[in-house]
Amino acid sequence: MPNTAITPSSSKLLIVEDDLIFANTLNRRLTKHGFDCVQVDNNNDALLACHRHMPDYILLDMKLERENTLSIITPLRKLRPQSRIILLTGFASIATAVDAIKLGADDYLSKPVDSQTLLATLKDSKAETIAVDSHNEHTLSAEQVEWQHIQQVLKANQGNISATARQLSMHRRTLQRKLQKRPQSV
């Protein structure tokens, strides 16, 4: 019986990353998983590559050498409304996560990110993301955004508390306490 699993073999991926070594590593790893990768290192080239290559997925490093990619999320979203946009950052904060989601990013991952988490985030178009209801004037509280981010990382680690705590750079007991205190919904 032929394999009918859906793979991203024809999925185009735009990598916007100014760290050439990291960008090349991402390119190699994701190409092995069937992605057709194009990499650029600045905002102008990102917009041009998005227009030329019409990627299905876009990985944005938030801080480039002299630029911040938050400013191009909205134009990228307009160019490719169906593309999955994932922001990668070594400067993770709840405020930038909320800003990125409001601007149109689908997901927000902290560096360093392991290949398994990145692939799960790319392939799972129904992944739990940090959500902001654009049809409502209410925004999520910091506690709610943190809760959702923790849940996303926990899901990517298949429920492994220790691995999730390591990835979030927090003590396992602290994570367990946070998991026991679900924030009130808006």
C-alpha positions, 0 to 999 in steps of 0.5 A: 500500500503506498504511503499517503502521509502528507509531507512538506516535500513541496513546501517552500520555506523562507529563512530570515536570519543574519547569523549565517552559521545558524541560517545554514544549519536551519537550511540543511536540517529543514531541507532534510525534512523536505522543505525547499529553503531560501535564506536571506539576511535582511528585511528588504531581501525578505520581502523580495524573496517572499514576493518571488518564491511565495513561501508556505512557511516563513521563519523570522529572526526577530533581531537582525544586525541592524533591523527588527523583523517585527516591522515586516510581519504585516507586509509579509502577511499581506503578501502571503496570507496563508503562509505560516509565520514563525518568529524566532528570538533569543530575546524572548519576552511576553511583550514581544510575543504579544506584539508579534501575534498582533502583527500577524505571526502565527507562532513565537519560539525562543532560541535556542530551539531544537529541531523537533520543536521547530519541525512540530511548529512548522508542520502543525498548522493547528498548533496551539499558538499564542492567541490574540482575538483580533475581533475583540478589543480584549487582549490577553494578560501577561499571565495568560500569554505565559500560560499559553506559551508554556502549554505550547512548549509542553505540547512540543515536548510531549508533556515532558515537564523536565524537558519543558523546564529546561527549554524555558530556562526555569526550574522544574518546580517553578514550572509545576507551580505555574501549571497548577495556576491556570490564569482566568480567561478574559 
